[in-house]
């Protein structure tokens, strides 16, 4: 009965600032225009106050602005799905338009720490649950904070992160572990959090992403040619950083697939430690056999999935692996690494390989290139597998947990 009570609004109320009562227009993206002077008044305890049902939720959307990678896309889609069950109020920086069907509060253009501080103040003053990547709210608004931990790569693969960033990230895990509720993206990540951070499993909610909506093609093969793609190609999607393990694909195409008329298409923005990755690609790019596209639009990404021989995803470690789900949704055969989260997502619908075995990757790619029937078989298996991922099902544990929080507050 949680769903019905959330839709109708429970009677339990908490004090909220007038900021929390912005307009809400279904189906449109709105950006509340009140700025820093209101935020300062709220922080000082000033301003007119009223009461607001606790069925609203604050979600930090700053990582969904601009050119979002997998984490930003996930947070945006989580917020949209959750908004169908209870009112969501987004928090974002100035600029970077967000196409979301709920109010977004624009906070001042502050460094991350000060943004974290501001959203913590807002959560504590309004009493609204706050879903955020930040750990600071756990210290300043513990009852409201619901931190997200996508993976423990700074702890499990520290060398794949910048030294200072990884150090500070590892120091924040004990803080996040103090939260009453932690949101994560897969059973693999939940298991890592329980085992490595000693967090009780009951505190962790797994909310995997839902199957993305299929985008209708807005361009054809002429767009592929404009991108530098001239024939069959293997697609890999992901930010250029060490954990994505692009090196094994470069080696595969350089040493093992020299005679196969096939291109490697790399889609993803530059991440940390990207210099060596760019250098690794250089020789293959000069021959025209590797096309680096950088960050691609959602329309271009959909087109790339539709026409690829396969997705190659050799990541060393993942919290989930969103490109795997995207490829399956478009019926694209997927070859993925044996990282636990990748196996969790792909199930029996793809080819799973040792992330570092370039000969095995070459054999799988060569086989799929020469065998259209096998590609179609894996593509169909992927489509069926992708239907098991639904936002409507995924958010149920989160909605129930929010209902439990409200019942305790009553």
MARPASE-85909 format. One record per residue (C-alpha): residue number from 1; x, y, z. Coordinates in nm, 3 decimals. Layout:
// MARPASE-85909
site num->NUM | x->X | y->Y | z->Z
...
END
This chain:
// MARPASE-85909
site num->1 | x->0.000 | y->0.000 | z->0.000
site num->2 | x->0.301 | y->0.228 | z->-0.002
site num->3 | x->0.233 | y->0.333 | z->-0.361
site num->4 | x->-0.120 | y->0.458 | z->-0.288
site num->5 | x->-0.019 | y->0.651 | z->0.020
site num->6 | x->0.266 | y->0.817 | z->-0.168
site num->7 | x->0.042 | y->0.920 | z->-0.454
site num->8 | x->-0.219 | y->1.063 | z->-0.218
site num->9 | x->0.029 | y->1.224 | z->0.021
site num->10 | x->0.058 | y->1.124 | z->0.384
site num->11 | x->-0.049 | y->1.346 | z->0.671
site num->12 | x->0.293 | y->1.364 | z->0.835
site num->13 | x->0.439 | y->1.708 | z->0.770
site num->14 | x->0.765 | y->1.885 | z->0.834
site num->15 | x->0.872 | y->2.250 | z->0.823
site num->16 | x->0.997 | y->2.357 | z->0.482
site num->17 | x->1.118 | y->2.681 | z->0.330
site num->18 | x->0.916 | y->2.859 | z->0.067
site num->19 | x->1.179 | y->2.737 | z->-0.178
site num->20 | x->1.027 | y->2.390 | z->-0.156
site num->21 | x->0.698 | y->2.508 | z->-0.303
site num->22 | x->0.805 | y->2.587 | z->-0.658
site num->23 | x->0.587 | y->2.529 | z->-0.960
site num->24 | x->0.567 | y->2.180 | z->-1.103
site num->25 | x->0.462 | y->2.130 | z->-1.463
site num->26 | x->0.411 | y->1.774 | z->-1.582
site num->27 | x->0.609 | y->1.680 | z->-1.889
site num->28 | x->0.826 | y->1.993 | z->-1.903
site num->29 | x->1.166 | y->2.087 | z->-1.767
site num->30 | x->1.155 | y->2.388 | z->-1.537
site num->31 | x->1.445 | y->2.560 | z->-1.364
site num->32 | x->1.352 | y->2.759 | z->-1.053
site num->33 | x->1.504 | y->3.103 | z->-1.087
site num->34 | x->1.541 | y->3.209 | z->-0.721
site num->35 | x->1.913 | y->3.231 | z->-0.653
site num->36 | x->2.178 | y->3.277 | z->-0.389
site num->37 | x->2.002 | y->3.540 | z->-0.178
site num->38 | x->1.724 | y->3.292 | z->-0.098
site num->39 | x->1.977 | y->3.020 | z->-0.025
site num->40 | x->2.159 | y->3.245 | z->0.220
site num->41 | x->1.834 | y->3.343 | z->0.391
site num->42 | x->1.746 | y->2.975 | z->0.422
site num->43 | x->2.087 | y->2.890 | z->0.566
site num->44 | x->2.045 | y->3.163 | z->0.827
site num->45 | x->1.701 | y->3.037 | z->0.919
site num->46 | x->1.526 | y->3.334 | z->0.763
site num->47 | x->1.243 | y->3.355 | z->0.518
site num->48 | x->0.878 | y->3.265 | z->0.542
site num->49 | x->0.818 | y->2.900 | z->0.629
site num->50 | x->0.535 | y->2.661 | z->0.569
site num->51 | x->0.473 | y->2.285 | z->0.589
site num->52 | x->0.542 | y->2.034 | z->0.318
site num->53 | x->0.464 | y->1.658 | z->0.309
site num->54 | x->0.780 | y->1.450 | z->0.345
site num->55 | x->0.687 | y->1.255 | z->0.034
site num->56 | x->0.913 | y->1.487 | z->-0.170
site num->57 | x->1.272 | y->1.386 | z->-0.240
site num->58 | x->1.576 | y->1.596 | z->-0.323
site num->59 | x->1.811 | y->1.457 | z->-0.588
site num->60 | x->2.150 | y->1.605 | z->-0.676
site num->61 | x->2.153 | y->1.628 | z->-1.057
site num->62 | x->2.477 | y->1.816 | z->-1.116
site num->63 | x->2.644 | y->1.504 | z->-1.264
site num->64 | x->2.357 | y->1.480 | z->-1.517
site num->65 | x->2.432 | y->1.822 | z->-1.666
site num->66 | x->2.646 | y->1.899 | z->-1.967
site num->67 | x->2.777 | y->1.581 | z->-2.126
site num->68 | x->2.687 | y->1.314 | z->-1.868
site num->69 | x->2.866 | y->0.981 | z->-1.856
site num->70 | x->2.700 | y->0.665 | z->-1.725
site num->71 | x->2.664 | y->0.791 | z->-1.367
site num->72 | x->2.494 | y->1.112 | z->-1.477
site num->73 | x->2.257 | y->0.928 | z->-1.711
site num->74 | x->2.166 | y->0.687 | z->-1.434
site num->75 | x->2.092 | y->0.963 | z->-1.180
site num->76 | x->1.878 | y->1.152 | z->-1.432
site num->77 | x->1.676 | y->0.844 | z->-1.525
site num->78 | x->1.640 | y->0.741 | z->-1.160
site num->79 | x->1.498 | y->1.084 | z->-1.080
site num->80 | x->1.252 | y->1.069 | z->-1.370
site num->81 | x->1.135 | y->0.720 | z->-1.271
site num->82 | x->1.103 | y->0.811 | z->-0.904
site num->83 | x->0.906 | y->1.123 | z->-0.994
site num->84 | x->0.628 | y->0.899 | z->-1.126
site num->85 | x->0.574 | y->0.774 | z->-0.770
site num->86 | x->0.639 | y->1.084 | z->-0.558
site num->87 | x->0.746 | y->1.446 | z->-0.616
site num->88 | x->1.114 | y->1.491 | z->-0.696
site num->89 | x->1.295 | y->1.821 | z->-0.659
site num->90 | x->1.626 | y->1.841 | z->-0.841
site num->91 | x->1.938 | y->2.034 | z->-0.740
site num->92 | x->2.172 | y->2.157 | z->-1.012
site num->93 | x->2.430 | y->2.416 | z->-1.113
site num->94 | x->2.352 | y->2.715 | z->-1.338
site num->95 | x->2.352 | y->2.629 | z->-1.709
site num->96 | x->2.340 | y->2.280 | z->-1.855
site num->97 | x->1.970 | y->2.244 | z->-1.933
site num->98 | x->1.806 | y->1.934 | z->-1.789
site num->99 | x->1.515 | y->1.773 | z->-1.974
site num->100 | x->1.329 | y->1.646 | z->-1.670
site num->101 | x->0.956 | y->1.661 | z->-1.581
site num->102 | x->0.996 | y->1.824 | z->-1.239
site num->103 | x->1.127 | y->2.139 | z->-1.074
site num->104 | x->1.503 | y->2.182 | z->-1.059
site num->105 | x->1.650 | y->2.418 | z->-0.802
site num->106 | x->1.952 | y->2.605 | z->-0.939
site num->107 | x->2.209 | y->2.655 | z->-0.667
site num->108 | x->2.491 | y->2.909 | z->-0.703
site num->109 | x->2.788 | y->2.813 | z->-0.921
site num->110 | x->3.000 | y->2.688 | z->-0.633
site num->111 | x->3.296 | y->2.449 | z->-0.599
site num->112 | x->3.185 | y->2.095 | z->-0.523
site num->113 | x->3.248 | y->2.118 | z->-0.148
site num->114 | x->3.034 | y->2.432 | z->-0.112
site num->115 | x->2.762 | y->2.279 | z->-0.330
site num->116 | x->2.769 | y->1.975 | z->-0.101
site num->117 | x->2.739 | y->2.208 | z->0.197
site num->118 | x->2.444 | y->2.395 | z->0.045
site num->119 | x->2.248 | y->2.081 | z->-0.039
site num->120 | x->2.315 | y->1.946 | z->0.310
site num->121 | x->2.169 | y->2.264 | z->0.460
site num->122 | x->1.864 | y->2.242 | z->0.235
site num->123 | x->1.803 | y->1.880 | z->0.329
site num->124 | x->1.838 | y->1.944 | z->0.698
site num->125 | x->1.624 | y->2.257 | z->0.699
site num->126 | x->1.343 | y->2.101 | z->0.494
site num->127 | x->1.371 | y->1.752 | z->0.640
site num->128 | x->1.348 | y->1.604 | z->0.290
site num->129 | x->1.546 | y->1.290 | z->0.196
site num->130 | x->1.850 | y->1.378 | z->-0.016
site num->131 | x->1.987 | y->1.138 | z->-0.278
site num->132 | x->2.340 | y->1.244 | z->-0.370
site num->133 | x->2.687 | y->1.120 | z->-0.457
site num->134 | x->2.826 | y->1.350 | z->-0.190
site num->135 | x->2.931 | y->1.216 | z->0.149
site num->136 | x->2.909 | y->1.550 | z->0.329
site num->137 | x->2.530 | y->1.528 | z->0.382
site num->138 | x->2.587 | y->1.214 | z->0.589
site num->139 | x->2.781 | y->1.429 | z->0.837
site num->140 | x->2.557 | y->1.737 | z->0.827
site num->141 | x->2.212 | y->1.589 | z->0.760
site num->142 | x->2.243 | y->1.224 | z->0.854
site num->143 | x->1.871 | y->1.159 | z->0.891
site num->144 | x->1.803 | y->1.293 | z->0.542
site num->145 | x->2.114 | y->1.170 | z->0.356
site num->146 | x->2.083 | y->0.875 | z->0.118
site num->147 | x->2.428 | y->0.851 | z->-0.046
site num->148 | x->2.489 | y->0.661 | z->-0.368
site num->149 | x->2.788 | y->0.428 | z->-0.404
site num->150 | x->2.816 | y->0.290 | z->-0.755
site num->151 | x->3.133 | y->0.089 | z->-0.712
site num->152 | x->3.445 | y->0.057 | z->-0.499
site num->153 | x->3.700 | y->0.096 | z->-0.777
site num->154 | x->3.918 | y->0.341 | z->-0.576
site num->155 | x->3.949 | y->0.065 | z->-0.317
site num->156 | x->3.963 | y->-0.241 | z->-0.543
site num->157 | x->4.166 | y->-0.094 | z->-0.832
site num->158 | x->4.339 | y->0.210 | z->-0.678
site num->159 | x->4.590 | y->0.242 | z->-0.961
site num->160 | x->4.312 | y->0.328 | z->-1.206
site num->161 | x->4.242 | y->0.656 | z->-1.021
site num->162 | x->4.447 | y->0.972 | z->-0.973
site num->163 | x->4.647 | y->0.931 | z->-0.652
site num->164 | x->4.500 | y->1.222 | z->-0.456
site num->165 | x->4.142 | y->1.168 | z->-0.575
site num->166 | x->4.157 | y->0.799 | z->-0.496
site num->167 | x->4.300 | y->0.870 | z->-0.151
site num->168 | x->4.019 | y->1.108 | z->-0.058
site num->169 | x->3.753 | y->0.882 | z->-0.209
site num->170 | x->3.872 | y->0.591 | z->0.003
site num->171 | x->3.860 | y->0.814 | z->0.313
site num->172 | x->3.495 | y->0.900 | z->0.245
site num->173 | x->3.372 | y->0.540 | z->0.244
site num->174 | x->3.354 | y->0.512 | z->0.625
site num->175 | x->3.148 | y->0.832 | z->0.623
site num->176 | x->2.902 | y->0.694 | z->0.368
site num->177 | x->2.881 | y->0.371 | z->0.568
site num->178 | x->2.729 | y->0.567 | z->0.857
site num->179 | x->2.419 | y->0.657 | z->0.654
site num->180 | x->2.089 | y->0.493 | z->0.740
site num->181 | x->2.037 | y->0.402 | z->0.372
site num->182 | x->2.286 | y->0.355 | z->0.089
site num->183 | x->2.177 | y->0.328 | z->-0.275
site num->184 | x->2.379 | y->0.117 | z->-0.515
site num->185 | x->2.337 | y->-0.008 | z->-0.869
site num->186 | x->2.393 | y->-0.386 | z->-0.870
site num->187 | x->2.411 | y->-0.694 | z->-0.653
site num->188 | x->2.784 | y->-0.700 | z->-0.727
site num->189 | x->2.828 | y->-0.355 | z->-0.574
site num->190 | x->2.609 | y->-0.445 | z->-0.277
site num->191 | x->2.827 | y->-0.748 | z->-0.212
site num->192 | x->3.145 | y->-0.540 | z->-0.237
site num->193 | x->3.006 | y->-0.279 | z->0.004
site num->194 | x->2.903 | y->-0.543 | z->0.258
site num->195 | x->3.231 | y->-0.732 | z->0.240
site num->196 | x->3.478 | y->-0.445 | z->0.212
site num->197 | x->3.308 | y->-0.168 | z->0.409
site num->198 | x->3.138 | y->-0.395 | z->0.663
site num->199 | x->2.802 | y->-0.228 | z->0.601
site num->200 | x->2.496 | y->-0.432 | z->0.707
site num->201 | x->2.314 | y->-0.560 | z->0.398
site num->202 | x->1.981 | y->-0.430 | z->0.533
site num->203 | x->2.105 | y->-0.071 | z->0.492
site num->204 | x->2.174 | y->-0.113 | z->0.119
site num->205 | x->1.913 | y->-0.074 | z->-0.155
site num->206 | x->1.994 | y->-0.207 | z->-0.502
site num->207 | x->1.835 | y->0.003 | z->-0.777
site num->208 | x->1.959 | y->-0.120 | z->-1.115
site num->209 | x->1.886 | y->0.098 | z->-1.418
site num->210 | x->1.588 | y->0.025 | z->-1.635
site num->211 | x->1.601 | y->-0.061 | z->-2.002
site num->212 | x->1.661 | y->0.265 | z->-2.192
site num->213 | x->1.397 | y->0.383 | z->-2.434
site num->214 | x->1.474 | y->0.297 | z->-2.796
site num->215 | x->1.554 | y->0.609 | z->-2.994
site num->216 | x->1.422 | y->0.622 | z->-3.348
site num->217 | x->1.702 | y->0.677 | z->-3.601
site num->218 | x->1.730 | y->1.038 | z->-3.717
site num->219 | x->2.013 | y->0.965 | z->-3.960
site num->220 | x->2.141 | y->0.675 | z->-4.169
site num->221 | x->2.467 | y->0.538 | z->-4.298
site num->222 | x->2.556 | y->0.879 | z->-4.437
site num->223 | x->2.597 | y->0.994 | z->-4.077
site num->224 | x->2.830 | y->0.702 | z->-4.011
site num->225 | x->3.042 | y->0.807 | z->-4.307
site num->226 | x->3.050 | y->1.162 | z->-4.173
site num->227 | x->3.190 | y->1.020 | z->-3.850
site num->228 | x->3.470 | y->0.846 | z->-4.039
site num->229 | x->3.320 | y->0.496 | z->-4.043
site num->230 | x->3.353 | y->0.329 | z->-4.379
site num->231 | x->3.239 | y->-0.029 | z->-4.330
site num->232 | x->3.197 | y->-0.292 | z->-4.060
site num->233 | x->3.304 | y->-0.186 | z->-3.713
site num->234 | x->3.324 | y->-0.295 | z->-3.352
site num->235 | x->3.196 | y->-0.040 | z->-3.102
site num->236 | x->3.330 | y->0.028 | z->-2.755
site num->237 | x->3.164 | y->0.287 | z->-2.532
site num->238 | x->3.307 | y->0.442 | z->-2.218
site num->239 | x->3.511 | y->0.728 | z->-2.076
site num->240 | x->3.881 | y->0.702 | z->-2.158
site num->241 | x->4.031 | y->0.595 | z->-1.826
site num->242 | x->4.246 | y->0.299 | z->-1.719
site num->243 | x->3.959 | y->0.090 | z->-1.576
site num->244 | x->3.786 | y->0.064 | z->-1.915
site num->245 | x->4.085 | y->-0.135 | z->-2.046
site num->246 | x->4.088 | y->0.001 | z->-2.400
site num->247 | x->4.444 | y->-0.129 | z->-2.435
site num->248 | x->4.329 | y->-0.488 | z->-2.489
site num->249 | x->4.117 | y->-0.385 | z->-2.788
site num->250 | x->4.397 | y->-0.177 | z->-2.939
site num->251 | x->4.628 | y->-0.476 | z->-2.904
site num->252 | x->4.365 | y->-0.707 | z->-3.050
site num->253 | x->4.322 | y->-0.492 | z->-3.362
site num->254 | x->4.694 | y->-0.422 | z->-3.398
site num->255 | x->4.828 | y->-0.777 | z->-3.360
site num->256 | x->4.547 | y->-1.026 | z->-3.408
site num->257 | x->4.301 | y->-0.868 | z->-3.652
site num->258 | x->4.540 | y->-0.700 | z->-3.895
site num->259 | x->4.391 | y->-0.870 | z->-4.201
site num->260 | x->4.025 | y->-0.828 | z->-4.111
site num->261 | x->3.855 | y->-0.531 | z->-4.286
site num->262 | x->3.711 | y->-0.396 | z->-3.965
site num->263 | x->3.731 | y->-0.070 | z->-3.772
site num->264 | x->3.734 | y->-0.013 | z->-3.397
site num->265 | x->3.505 | y->0.279 | z->-3.307
site num->266 | x->3.566 | y->0.435 | z->-2.965
site num->267 | x->3.291 | y->0.655 | z->-2.817
site num->268 | x->3.349 | y->0.833 | z->-2.487
site num->269 | x->3.489 | y->1.149 | z->-2.339
site num->270 | x->3.833 | y->1.195 | z->-2.187
site num->271 | x->3.865 | y->1.078 | z->-1.828
site num->272 | x->4.145 | y->1.079 | z->-1.576
site num->273 | x->4.480 | y->0.935 | z->-1.683
site num->274 | x->4.362 | y->0.949 | z->-2.045
site num->275 | x->4.704 | y->1.044 | z->-2.185
site num->276 | x->4.838 | y->0.689 | z->-2.220
site num->277 | x->4.506 | y->0.580 | z->-2.372
site num->278 | x->4.531 | y->0.848 | z->-2.641
site num->279 | x->4.890 | y->0.745 | z->-2.713
site num->280 | x->4.787 | y->0.380 | z->-2.743
site num->281 | x->4.529 | y->0.472 | z->-3.005
site num->282 | x->4.756 | y->0.695 | z->-3.213
site num->283 | x->4.918 | y->0.441 | z->-3.447
site num->284 | x->4.590 | y->0.261 | z->-3.520
site num->285 | x->4.413 | y->0.593 | z->-3.582
site num->286 | x->4.674 | y->0.689 | z->-3.841
site num->287 | x->4.588 | y->0.377 | z->-4.041
site num->288 | x->4.217 | y->0.460 | z->-4.030
site num->289 | x->4.134 | y->0.138 | z->-3.848
site num->290 | x->4.045 | y->0.316 | z->-3.524
site num->291 | x->3.795 | y->0.600 | z->-3.510
site num->292 | x->3.786 | y->0.802 | z->-3.189
site num->293 | x->3.462 | y->0.999 | z->-3.166
site num->294 | x->3.489 | y->1.144 | z->-2.817
site num->295 | x->3.162 | y->1.211 | z->-2.640
site num->296 | x->2.867 | y->1.131 | z->-2.868
site num->297 | x->2.506 | y->1.248 | z->-2.859
site num->298 | x->2.229 | y->1.007 | z->-2.764
site num->299 | x->2.110 | y->1.001 | z->-3.127
site num->300 | x->2.456 | y->0.918 | z->-3.261
site num->301 | x->2.504 | y->0.654 | z->-2.993
site num->302 | x->2.176 | y->0.486 | z->-3.091
site num->303 | x->2.287 | y->0.485 | z->-3.455
site num->304 | x->2.624 | y->0.336 | z->-3.362
site num->305 | x->2.462 | y->0.053 | z->-3.166
site num->306 | x->2.221 | y->-0.031 | z->-3.447
site num->307 | x->2.493 | y->-0.082 | z->-3.709
site num->308 | x->2.784 | y->-0.226 | z->-3.507
site num->309 | x->2.907 | y->-0.582 | z->-3.553
site num->310 | x->2.915 | y->-0.600 | z->-3.174
site num->311 | x->2.983 | y->-0.408 | z->-2.859
site num->312 | x->3.323 | y->-0.487 | z->-2.707
site num->313 | x->3.336 | y->-0.406 | z->-2.337
site num->314 | x->3.661 | y->-0.526 | z->-2.176
site num->315 | x->3.632 | y->-0.331 | z->-1.849
site num->316 | x->3.847 | y->-0.447 | z->-1.558
site num->317 | x->3.584 | y->-0.361 | z->-1.299
site num->318 | x->3.234 | y->-0.213 | z->-1.302
site num->319 | x->2.952 | y->-0.126 | z->-1.071
site num->320 | x->2.711 | y->-0.211 | z->-1.352
site num->321 | x->2.820 | y->-0.145 | z->-1.711
site num->322 | x->2.544 | y->0.065 | z->-1.869
site num->323 | x->2.669 | y->0.025 | z->-2.230
site num->324 | x->2.601 | y->-0.350 | z->-2.200
site num->325 | x->2.235 | y->-0.284 | z->-2.126
site num->326 | x->2.220 | y->-0.023 | z->-2.403
site num->327 | x->2.364 | y->-0.266 | z->-2.657
site num->328 | x->2.121 | y->-0.542 | z->-2.556
site num->329 | x->1.830 | y->-0.299 | z->-2.586
site num->330 | x->1.926 | y->-0.227 | z->-2.948
site num->331 | x->1.979 | y->-0.595 | z->-3.029
site num->332 | x->2.355 | y->-0.557 | z->-3.068
site num->333 | x->2.568 | y->-0.861 | z->-2.990
site num->334 | x->2.785 | y->-0.797 | z->-2.685
site num->335 | x->3.129 | y->-0.928 | z->-2.592
site num->336 | x->3.206 | y->-0.835 | z->-2.231
site num->337 | x->3.470 | y->-0.895 | z->-1.969
site num->338 | x->3.434 | y->-1.146 | z->-1.689
site num->339 | x->3.416 | y->-0.866 | z->-1.429
site num->340 | x->3.137 | y->-0.974 | z->-1.189
site num->341 | x->2.905 | y->-0.682 | z->-1.263
site num->342 | x->2.939 | y->-0.733 | z->-1.639
site num->343 | x->2.842 | y->-1.096 | z->-1.598
site num->344 | x->2.550 | y->-0.994 | z->-1.377
site num->345 | x->2.416 | y->-0.764 | z->-1.649
site num->346 | x->2.474 | y->-0.981 | z->-1.957
site num->347 | x->2.358 | y->-1.311 | z->-1.807
site num->348 | x->2.359 | y->-1.575 | z->-2.082
site num->349 | x->2.291 | y->-1.322 | z->-2.358
site num->350 | x->2.649 | y->-1.251 | z->-2.467
site num->351 | x->3.008 | y->-1.367 | z->-2.486
site num->352 | x->3.212 | y->-1.336 | z->-2.164
site num->353 | x->3.593 | y->-1.324 | z->-2.177
site num->354 | x->3.894 | y->-1.265 | z->-1.959
site num->355 | x->3.950 | y->-0.888 | z->-1.974
site num->356 | x->4.321 | y->-0.923 | z->-2.050
site num->357 | x->4.319 | y->-1.208 | z->-2.304
site num->358 | x->4.361 | y->-1.026 | z->-2.636
site num->359 | x->4.372 | y->-1.351 | z->-2.834
site num->360 | x->4.030 | y->-1.451 | z->-2.697
site num->361 | x->3.888 | y->-1.110 | z->-2.785
site num->362 | x->4.027 | y->-1.140 | z->-3.136
site num->363 | x->3.873 | y->-1.485 | z->-3.182
site num->364 | x->3.530 | y->-1.371 | z->-3.061
site num->365 | x->3.528 | y->-1.056 | z->-3.276
site num->366 | x->3.651 | y->-1.244 | z->-3.583
site num->367 | x->3.382 | y->-1.509 | z->-3.536
site num->368 | x->3.100 | y->-1.256 | z->-3.502
site num->369 | x->3.222 | y->-1.059 | z->-3.803
site num->370 | x->3.208 | y->-1.369 | z->-4.022
site num->371 | x->2.887 | y->-1.516 | z->-3.878
site num->372 | x->2.580 | y->-1.289 | z->-3.917
site num->373 | x->2.350 | y->-1.565 | z->-3.788
site num->374 | x->2.539 | y->-1.583 | z->-3.460
site num->375 | x->2.526 | y->-1.204 | z->-3.428
site num->376 | x->2.150 | y->-1.210 | z->-3.482
site num->377 | x->2.110 | y->-1.489 | z->-3.226
site num->378 | x->2.301 | y->-1.294 | z->-2.961
site num->379 | x->2.118 | y->-0.978 | z->-3.055
site num->380 | x->1.781 | y->-1.141 | z->-2.997
site num->381 | x->1.899 | y->-1.292 | z->-2.669
site num->382 | x->2.013 | y->-0.945 | z->-2.564
site num->383 | x->1.676 | y->-0.789 | z->-2.644
site num->384 | x->1.500 | y->-1.048 | z->-2.433
site num->385 | x->1.748 | y->-1.003 | z->-2.150
site num->386 | x->1.712 | y->-0.623 | z->-2.158
site num->387 | x->1.339 | y->-0.652 | z->-2.088
site num->388 | x->1.425 | y->-0.783 | z->-1.743
site num->389 | x->1.554 | y->-0.436 | z->-1.652
site num->390 | x->1.267 | y->-0.204 | z->-1.565
site num->391 | x->1.270 | y->0.123 | z->-1.373
site num->392 | x->0.918 | y->0.051 | z->-1.251
site num->393 | x->1.045 | y->-0.262 | z->-1.076
site num->394 | x->1.384 | y->-0.122 | z->-0.978
site num->395 | x->1.256 | y->0.171 | z->-0.776
site num->396 | x->1.010 | y->-0.034 | z->-0.567
site num->397 | x->1.262 | y->-0.101 | z->-0.284
site num->398 | x->1.356 | y->0.267 | z->-0.278
site num->399 | x->0.992 | y->0.380 | z->-0.263
site num->400 | x->0.928 | y->0.129 | z->0.016
site num->401 | x->1.230 | y->0.252 | z->0.211
site num->402 | x->1.113 | y->0.611 | z->0.176
site num->403 | x->0.774 | y->0.495 | z->0.306
site num->404 | x->0.940 | y->0.337 | z->0.607
site num->405 | x->1.128 | y->0.660 | z->0.680
site num->406 | x->0.800 | y->0.850 | z->0.667
site num->407 | x->0.628 | y->0.604 | z->0.898
site num->408 | x->0.908 | y->0.647 | z->1.153
site num->409 | x->0.877 | y->1.023 | z->1.131
site num->410 | x->0.500 | y->1.011 | z->1.191
END
